[in-house]
Amino acid sequence: MDEDAIDFTDARLLRKKAEERLRNKYSQATFVGDDRDVKRILHELQVHQIELEMQNEELRQAYETTEEALKKYTLLYDFAPMGYFTLDSDGIIRDLNFTGAEMLGEKRHSLRNINFRLFISDESLSLFNTFFSGLFSTKLKDSCQLHLGYNQTILGFVYMEGIVTGDDGQCLLSLIDISGIKGKRLDRPEAYE
């Protein structure tokens, strides 16, 4: 069997191949040494085994830490009380959380790779376009208030903050539904400055 074709996931085959190599290695070599050499080699092997066990424990702890961080991220991102969106420079939704999908009235998986502008009301579209292009030109965090809407239906009035990330040039948006805020006149979005 060609050594390149060994299936390292098959434990029996791997052990058999390792034993063959070990026999070949010691049949070709003449072992000359005394008891001290054997003890030294045994000591080195034991030390190496302990090193591997320590590395394995370190990897296990790193894995557990990563799993815990992933759980926290999932809670903070997916279940946040505000909508989070990642858009590319064309306004295409690359990622979003559950609250964001709920704000747009759709399932999360159906919104990926859809243009976010489809969910901006006609009256707020020019405001959004100015806001969105400004984010990419200035690379500074900015905000606006506008109506979300789809097919002539207003979905809500939101406060939106956005910033463009430097590394990948994507826009991160956070949306808070402010439709129900009392005491303020929120029936028309403020002019973008």
PEVENUR-V277371 format. One record per helix or strand of 2 or more residues. SS is the DSSP state (H for helix, E for strand). FROM is the first residue (numbers start at 1). TO is the last residue. If there is no record, write none. Layout:
# PEVENUR-V277371
ss=(SS,SS)
from=(FROM,FROM)
to=(TO,TO)
This chain:
# PEVENUR-V277371
ss=(H,H,H,E,E,H,H,H,H,E,E,E)
from=(3,11,35,83,92,98,108,116,122,142,153,171)
to=(5,28,78,87,96,104,111,119,138,150,164,177)
